[in-house]
Amino acid sequence: GSTLRAAVSVNDQQARLLSAFFGLDNDLPFRANLLCLGASGQDGMPVVLSHTIDPETLQPEDFQIVTRSGAAHTPHCVTLRPAQDPGELRTVLLIGEFGDASDDPPVSVIVVGDLLADGAPVVNFRGSRTDVIPLDAGPSLVLAEGVPESDWGRQGRGTACPVDIQQVVRVTWAGGVRLPNRDEPGDAERRLYRVTVKRADGSTDEIVPAALADLEDGDNNHLLCLDTADPAVSVSFPAGHLVDPNRDLNPDT
């Protein structure tokens, strides 16, 4: 009941596509065959949605990718992996042939089928669209949201926040991010995150997360573990520290 209504009013927005990121052009690695057979060597495009979705309503025919020449493509397959922890079911990896980065790049993604958000009231993404972030662009932050306390202790595939924190913020990148040497982000990257919080007297402060979690699971989400209950209002991260699978560095975001 009330939690479902709250989930909609927190977003206070219609179902929409937040980003479509041309992550890899004919370059998905062999291990991508574990996501769907035949994925190796194909294009990869993570799409981030405004609401978490009902996996039962997800199918390749829900999406249409349009290239600069006007050609329309349907994904070979779609998957919510690897972003499958509680609260993460909003990044859909589109796999297939979506045009060529130099000759005829993908320029837009449209939801053409019935793709439903989970919970109530029923929200349908059909008809929503977004421009495609080009292949040579770096990954940027597309969403930051508070994680309900009831989810803090639910063990997902990634690392968890320490037990003594007072607030957790999930940030979602347009695509998966790692260090340029392919390692996971660590303490140096934790110190680069800046979270603006609103104090009781109405003033704002910029703080650094006490810990960085949801690492080691290969997805596009991080958990910022905060040692204050003063509500977080924004998150930023400086340019030049994280790369997408195409090894493009992130911008200021």
N, C-alpha and C positions, 0 to 999 in steps of 0.2 A: 503494500500500500504506500505508505508515506515516503519510504526510501525511493521508490520508483519515481514518484512525482518529483521528489527533490532532485533526482538525477537529471531529469529533464529541465527543471527550472534553474539548476546550477549552470547548465550550458546556455539556457535561455535563447535557444536558437533552433532553427529548422535543421533537419538532417542535411549535411552537406559534406563534400569532399574538402578536406583541409589541405591536402597536397598530393601530387603524383610526381614521383622522382625517377627519372630515367637513370637507373643506377648502373646497369651493365648492358653493353651492346654486343650481342653474340658472344658473351663471355662468362655465362654462369658456369661455375666449376663442376667437375664430375660429381662431387658429393651432392650437388643439387638434385641428382636423380633420386635421392632419398626423399625429397619433397614431392616430386612427381616424375614418373618415368619419362625420359626424353627431354628433361630440363637442361641437361648439360649442353653448353654452347649456345643457348638461347638468350634472349633479352630478359632482364629482370627489372621490374618496376613496382616498388612498394607504394601503395596508396593508403593514406591515413584518413580515417573518417571521424566525424565530429562525435559520434556515439559508438559505444561498443555494439557489436552486431550478434544476431542469432546465427551461429554457424550452419544451422540446418537450411537456411535460406540462401547460402552462398554457393554460386556456381559460375563457371567461366563465362557463360552467355549473359551474365549480368552486366558485363563491362564491354565497352567499345572504345578502342584507341584510334584516334584520327591523326594521320600524318600531315605534314605541310602541303602535300599534293592533294589532300582530300581523301586518300585511301583509308578505308576503315578496316581494323583488325580486331579479332576476338582472341582472347588469351587461349593458349594451349591448356593451361591449368591455372588455378588460383589456390592459395593456401594462406591460412592464418599463422602458420609456423614461420619463424620460431617465436613470435610474440604471442604466447599462449598462457601467460600467468594471469591470475585474477585481476580484472580491470584492464587488461591489455588487448582484448579482442576487437581492435579497431584498425589494425594495420594488415591490409591484404596484399600479399605478394603476387603480382601478375607475372606470369611466365609465358613466353611465346615469342613471336616475331612482330615487332612493333615499329618497323621502319629502320632506316640507317641514320646514324648520328650526323654524318656529313652530307649525304645526298637528299634524304627525305625523312627528317626526324619526326618523332611523335610530338604533337603540339597540344592535344587535349584528350582527356579521359571523360567519358560519359557513362553514367549508370543507366542502362537501357532495360534492365529486368527488375523484378521485385526483390529488393534486398532490404531486410528489415532489421531495425535496431532491436536489441533484447529488452525485455521489460514492457511496461505499459506507461502511457498510451502507446499504441502501435505507431511507429515512425518508419516511413518508407523512403529509401534513398533514390528511388526511381526518378530520373529526370535531372538529378544533380550532376554537375560537371566542374572540372577545374583545368587550368592550363598545366602543361607538363614542365617541370623544372628540367633544363637541358642536361645532357650527359656530363659536360665539363664543369658544371656548377658543383660547389661543395655542399655538404649536408648542413641544414639549419634546423633550429628548434621550431616545431609547428604547434606544440601543445604543452601546457603545464597545468596540472590539476592536483588538488588535495586528495590524498588517499584516505578513505574512511578507516578509523582506528580498528574496526573489526577485521580489516584485511591485513593489518601490520604483521600478525603472527602466522598468516597463511603461507606456508613454504611453497614458493614457486621453483622454477628451474634455476633462477639466478640467486645471487647472494642476498641476504636479508639485512635490514637495518638493525643496529644494536638495540637491546631491550629498553634502555633508559632514555630514548629520544621522546620528544613531545609533539612532533608533527612530521608527516611524510608528504613530500611533493613528488609526483611522477612527472618526468619530462619525456616527451616523445620527439625524436628526431625524424626528419623526412626519410631517412634510411639508416641502416646499421652503421655504427661508428666504432672505430678503433684508433689506436695510435698509429703514426706513420710506419712504425716497425712491426705493425700487426698485433702488438700486445694489447691487452685490455687497459682501459683507463685506470688510474690509481690515485694515490694521494695528491700528486701534483695537479691532476685534473680536478679533483675535489676542490682544491684551493682556488681554482680558476672560476668555478661557478659562483655567481652572485645572486642572492635571493633578497628582494626587497620585502620587508615585513612592516606591518602597520602596528604601531605601539598604542597602548590604551589611551594616551593623551592626544591621539590623532596624528602624531609625527610619524615619519618613516625612517627606517634604518636599513642599511645594506649589510647582510651577514653572509658568512661562508658556511656551507653545510658542515655539520659535525661529522658526518660520514657519507660515503657514496656507496649505493647498493644496487642490486639487480644487475650485477656484472656476471661475466662468464657464461652467458646463455645465448650470445650471438644475435640478440635482437636490437631494436632501435629505441629501447627505453632505459632510463636510469631512474633510480630512486634517490632523492635528496633527503637525507635524514637530518632534521633540524632540532636544535636543543632549546627552542622557544615555542610557546603556544601562540604567540602573537601571529595573527594570520598573514600568510605569505600572499603577496599581491602580484609579483612579477619575478621572472628569472632571466638572467643573461649569461652568456658565455663568450669569451673573446675569440677573435679570428686566429686561425693558423695552428691549431693543436690536434684536431681529430680529422680522420679521413673516412670517406665512404669506400665501398669495395673497389671503385674505380681509381682510388688513391687521390681524390680531389680533397683539398683542405677546406675546413669549414670557414665561412665568413663570420664576422661579428653577428651575433644572433641573440 
